[in-house]
């Protein structure tokens, strides 16, 4: 499965990855050595997680994070 991360909020990405790995918040928290509240709060957008945390989640959930160059540069 492939999705464009730019189309989602960071909390939605974390939840999407966890759910697609068929893991509960408790299971992911245990693997991350964090509390269930850490997972819950991040999925609700109450906290912000670090990129390092996303890498750990991706590894636990067997997801690859791939950086891809945009075909066109955005005008800012």
OpenMM code with the backbone's topology and positions (N, CA, C; nanometers):
from openmm import Vec3, app, unit

residues = "UNK UNK UNK UNK UNK UNK UNK UNK UNK UNK UNK UNK UNK UNK UNK UNK UNK UNK UNK UNK UNK UNK UNK UNK UNK UNK UNK UNK UNK UNK UNK UNK UNK UNK UNK UNK UNK UNK UNK UNK UNK UNK UNK UNK UNK UNK UNK UNK UNK UNK UNK UNK UNK UNK UNK UNK UNK UNK UNK UNK UNK UNK UNK UNK UNK UNK UNK UNK UNK UNK UNK UNK UNK UNK UNK UNK".split()
positions = [
    Vec3(0.0844, -0.1175, 0.0000),
    Vec3(0.0000, 0.0000, 0.0000),
    Vec3(0.0887, 0.1235, 0.0000),
    Vec3(0.0463, 0.2240, -0.0719),
    Vec3(0.1240, 0.3468, -0.0823),
    Vec3(0.0311, 0.4645, -0.0577),
    Vec3(0.0794, 0.5622, 0.0179),
    Vec3(0.0023, 0.6837, 0.0367),
    Vec3(0.0972, 0.8022, 0.0413),
    Vec3(0.0452, 0.9183, 0.0109),
    Vec3(0.1255, 1.0400, 0.0082),
    Vec3(0.1126, 1.1095, 0.1437),
    Vec3(0.2203, 1.1086, 0.2206),
    Vec3(0.2187, 1.1626, 0.3567),
    Vec3(0.1808, 1.3100, 0.3599),
    Vec3(0.2135, 1.3841, 0.2556),
    Vec3(0.1826, 1.5279, 0.2528),
    Vec3(0.0326, 1.5551, 0.2582),
    Vec3(-0.0474, 1.4552, 0.2273),
    Vec3(-0.1927, 1.4724, 0.2268),
    Vec3(-0.2562, 1.4483, 0.3636),
    Vec3(-0.1759, 1.4160, 0.4644),
    Vec3(-0.2280, 1.3803, 0.5959),
    Vec3(-0.1605, 1.4614, 0.7055),
    Vec3(-0.2277, 1.4722, 0.8181),
    Vec3(-0.1684, 1.5314, 0.9378),
    Vec3(-0.0789, 1.4265, 1.0026),
    Vec3(0.0195, 1.4705, 1.0798),
    Vec3(0.1140, 1.3754, 1.1390),
    Vec3(0.0449, 1.2735, 1.2294),
    Vec3(-0.0567, 1.3167, 1.3024),
    Vec3(-0.1267, 1.2218, 1.3897),
    Vec3(-0.2010, 1.1163, 1.3081),
    Vec3(-0.2534, 1.1546, 1.1916),
    Vec3(-0.3236, 1.0591, 1.1057),
    Vec3(-0.2273, 0.9552, 1.0489),
    Vec3(-0.1051, 0.9972, 1.0200),
    Vec3(-0.0055, 0.9052, 0.9649),
    Vec3(0.0286, 0.7970, 1.0658),
    Vec3(0.0531, 0.8375, 1.1897),
    Vec3(0.0864, 0.7409, 1.2951),
    Vec3(-0.0258, 0.6382, 1.3114),
    Vec3(-0.1488, 0.6857, 1.3181),
    Vec3(-0.2634, 0.5961, 1.3356),
    Vec3(-0.2803, 0.5051, 1.2137),
    Vec3(-0.2658, 0.5609, 1.0952),
    Vec3(-0.2785, 0.4850, 0.9708),
    Vec3(-0.1782, 0.3697, 0.9673),
    Vec3(-0.0529, 0.3983, 1.0006),
    Vec3(0.0510, 0.2956, 0.9996),
    Vec3(0.0186, 0.1872, 1.1015),
    Vec3(-0.0190, 0.2274, 1.2229),
    Vec3(-0.0501, 0.1297, 1.3284),
    Vec3(-0.1679, 0.0414, 1.2887),
    Vec3(-0.2746, 0.1022, 1.2410),
    Vec3(-0.3935, 0.0250, 1.2061),
    Vec3(-0.3674, -0.0702, 1.0898),
    Vec3(-0.2892, -0.0262, 0.9920),
    Vec3(-0.2590, -0.1133, 0.8794),
    Vec3(-0.1666, -0.2277, 0.9161),
    Vec3(-0.0965, -0.2138, 1.0284),
    Vec3(-0.0153, -0.3241, 1.0799),
    Vec3(-0.0987, -0.4138, 1.1707),
    Vec3(-0.2278, -0.3807, 1.1847),
    Vec3(-0.3211, -0.4570, 1.2684),
    Vec3(-0.2710, -0.4657, 1.4125),
    Vec3(-0.2254, -0.3515, 1.4639),
    Vec3(-0.1764, -0.3447, 1.6021),
    Vec3(-0.2679, -0.2541, 1.6838),
    Vec3(-0.2814, -0.2867, 1.8105),
    Vec3(-0.3534, -0.1988, 1.9022),
    Vec3(-0.2574, -0.0916, 1.9522),
    Vec3(-0.3138, 0.0106, 2.0136),
    Vec3(-0.2294, 0.1139, 2.0741),
    Vec3(-0.1392, 0.0529, 2.1812),
    Vec3(-0.1934, -0.0405, 2.2562),
    Vec3(-0.1157, -0.1060, 2.3620),
    Vec3(0.0024, -0.1836, 2.3043),
    Vec3(-0.0219, -0.2562, 2.1963),
    Vec3(0.0848, -0.3351, 2.1346),
    Vec3(0.1960, -0.2460, 2.0813),
    Vec3(0.1583, -0.1382, 2.0136),
    Vec3(0.2584, -0.0475, 1.9599),
    Vec3(0.3365, 0.0200, 2.0722),
    Vec3(0.2665, 0.0628, 2.1754),
    Vec3(0.3328, 0.1268, 2.2889),
    Vec3(0.4357, 0.0334, 2.3518),
    Vec3(0.3988, -0.0920, 2.3668),
    Vec3(0.4909, -0.1897, 2.4258),
    Vec3(0.6153, -0.2053, 2.3387),
    Vec3(0.5971, -0.2151, 2.2085),
    Vec3(0.7108, -0.2298, 2.1162),
    Vec3(0.8008, -0.1064, 2.1179),
    Vec3(0.7392, 0.0109, 2.1328),
    Vec3(0.8143, 0.1362, 2.1351),
    Vec3(0.8766, 0.1656, 2.2721),
    Vec3(0.8339, 0.0873, 2.3718),
    Vec3(0.8746, 0.1123, 2.5106),
    Vec3(0.8263, 0.2500, 2.5560),
    Vec3(0.7020, 0.2776, 2.5201),
    Vec3(0.6359, 0.4018, 2.5592),
    Vec3(0.5004, 0.3648, 2.6172),
    Vec3(0.4324, 0.4617, 2.6738),
    Vec3(0.3011, 0.4348, 2.7332),
    Vec3(0.1925, 0.4339, 2.6253),
    Vec3(0.0814, 0.3690, 2.6595),
    Vec3(-0.0340, 0.3705, 2.5687),
    Vec3(-0.0810, 0.5143, 2.5510),
    Vec3(-0.0732, 0.5945, 2.6566),
    Vec3(-0.1142, 0.7349, 2.6460),
    Vec3(-0.0288, 0.8114, 2.5465),
    Vec3(0.0998, 0.7763, 2.5345),
    Vec3(0.1861, 0.8418, 2.4365),
    Vec3(0.1304, 0.8177, 2.2968),
    Vec3(0.0961, 0.6928, 2.2676),
    Vec3(0.0405, 0.6578, 2.1364),
    Vec3(-0.0937, 0.7278, 2.1171),
    Vec3(-0.1809, 0.7162, 2.2148),
    Vec3(-0.3150, 0.7754, 2.2064),
    Vec3(-0.3082, 0.9264, 2.1855),
    Vec3(-0.2278, 0.9941, 2.2648),
    Vec3(-0.2174, 1.1401, 2.2548),
    Vec3(-0.1604, 1.1844, 2.1201),
    Vec3(-0.0639, 1.1110, 2.0690),
    Vec3(-0.0083, 1.1443, 1.9383),
    Vec3(-0.1090, 1.1183, 1.8270),
    Vec3(-0.1847, 1.0115, 1.8372),
    Vec3(-0.2852, 0.9815, 1.7354),
    Vec3(-0.3991, 1.0829, 1.7380),
    Vec3(-0.4237, 1.1430, 1.8519),
    Vec3(-0.5294, 1.2438, 1.8632),
    Vec3(-0.4779, 1.3840, 1.8300),
    Vec3(-0.3487, 1.3952, 1.8060),
    Vec3(-0.2909, 1.5243, 1.7725),
    Vec3(-0.2648, 1.6130, 1.8921),
    Vec3(-0.2686, 1.5550, 2.0125),
    Vec3(-0.2453, 1.6324, 2.1339),
    Vec3(-0.0969, 1.6577, 2.1577),
    Vec3(-0.0142, 1.5699, 2.1097),
    Vec3(0.1313, 1.5831, 2.1195),
    Vec3(0.1894, 1.5722, 1.9791),
    Vec3(0.3140, 1.6106, 1.9678),
    Vec3(0.3864, 1.5922, 1.8423),
    Vec3(0.4996, 1.4943, 1.8669),
    Vec3(0.5140, 1.4028, 1.7758),
    Vec3(0.6226, 1.3066, 1.7886),
    Vec3(0.7371, 1.3474, 1.6986),
    Vec3(0.8552, 1.2945, 1.7280),
    Vec3(0.9749, 1.3256, 1.6515),
    Vec3(0.9863, 1.2310, 1.5321),
    Vec3(1.0613, 1.2729, 1.4319),
    Vec3(1.0833, 1.1895, 1.3146),
    Vec3(1.1457, 1.0561, 1.3561),
    Vec3(1.2323, 1.0602, 1.4548),
    Vec3(1.2934, 0.9370, 1.5071),
    Vec3(1.1859, 0.8389, 1.5537),
    Vec3(1.0804, 0.8909, 1.6154),
    Vec3(0.9693, 0.8053, 1.6590),
    Vec3(0.8971, 0.7446, 1.5391),
    Vec3(0.8782, 0.8235, 1.4342),
    Vec3(0.8131, 0.7719, 1.3143),
    Vec3(0.8953, 0.6603, 1.2517),
    Vec3(1.0266, 0.6761, 1.2498),
    Vec3(1.1156, 0.5710, 1.1973),
    Vec3(1.0976, 0.4426, 1.2782),
    Vec3(1.0918, 0.4561, 1.4114),
    Vec3(1.0730, 0.3382, 1.4972),
    Vec3(0.9387, 0.2716, 1.4688),
    Vec3(0.8335, 0.3512, 1.4567),
    Vec3(0.7006, 0.2971, 1.4275),
    Vec3(0.7028, 0.2244, 1.2932),
    Vec3(0.7631, 0.2856, 1.1937),
    Vec3(0.7707, 0.2244, 1.0606),
    Vec3(0.8444, 0.0914, 1.0659),
    Vec3(0.9535, 0.0863, 1.1394),
    Vec3(1.0288, -0.0388, 1.1511),
    Vec3(0.9474, -0.1465, 1.2215),
    Vec3(0.8806, -0.1097, 1.3290),
    Vec3(0.7987, -0.2065, 1.4034),
    Vec3(0.6836, -0.2574, 1.3178),
    Vec3(0.6243, -0.1681, 1.2391),
    Vec3(0.5065, -0.2032, 1.1583),
    Vec3(0.5428, -0.2502, 1.0183),
    Vec3(0.6725, -0.2676, 0.9929),
    Vec3(0.7205, -0.3176, 0.8643),
    Vec3(0.6769, -0.2283, 0.7473),
    Vec3(0.7005, -0.0980, 0.7652),
    Vec3(0.6655, 0.0012, 0.6644),
    Vec3(0.7933, 0.0721, 0.6212),
    Vec3(0.8081, 0.0923, 0.4917),
    Vec3(0.9222, 0.1675, 0.4394),
    Vec3(0.8838, 0.3139, 0.4247),
    Vec3(0.9737, 0.4014, 0.4653),
    Vec3(0.9572, 0.5437, 0.4409),
    Vec3(1.0505, 0.5781, 0.3259),
    Vec3(0.9924, 0.6273, 0.2187),
    Vec3(1.0688, 0.6553, 0.0974),
    Vec3(1.0547, 0.8035, 0.0649),
    Vec3(1.1672, 0.8668, 0.0423),
    Vec3(1.1655, 1.0064, 0.0010),
    Vec3(1.1765, 1.0108, -0.1503),
    Vec3(1.0877, 1.0869, -0.2091),
    Vec3(1.0803, 1.0917, -0.3538),
    Vec3(1.0832, 1.2380, -0.3977),
    Vec3(1.1668, 1.2661, -0.4933),
    Vec3(1.1757, 1.4025, -0.5450),
    Vec3(1.0470, 1.4375, -0.6175),
    Vec3(0.9987, 1.5573, -0.5927),
    Vec3(0.8789, 1.6034, -0.6629),
    Vec3(0.9145, 1.6333, -0.8071),
    Vec3(0.8213, 1.6055, -0.8960),
    Vec3(0.8455, 1.6304, -1.0382),
    Vec3(0.8530, 1.7782, -1.0682),
    Vec3(0.7723, 1.8584, -0.9977),
    Vec3(0.7742, 2.0032, -1.0161),
    Vec3(0.8000, 2.0681, -0.8814),
    Vec3(0.8788, 2.1706, -0.8800),
    Vec3(0.9021, 2.2450, -0.7567),
    Vec3(0.7849, 2.3381, -0.7346),
    Vec3(0.7459, 2.3497, -0.6081),
    Vec3(0.6360, 2.4385, -0.5741),
    Vec3(0.6853, 2.5825, -0.5698),
    Vec3(0.6053, 2.6749, -0.6199),
    Vec3(0.6383, 2.8171, -0.6116),
    Vec3(0.5955, 2.8695, -0.4759),
    Vec3(0.6889, 2.9285, -0.4062),
    Vec3(0.6549, 2.9818, -0.2728),
    Vec3(0.6756, 3.1298, -0.2699),
] * unit.nanometer
topology = app.Topology()
chain = topology.addChain("A")
for resn in residues:
    res = topology.addResidue(resn, chain)
    for name in ("N", "CA", "C"):
        topology.addAtom(name, app.Element.getBySymbol(name[0]), res)
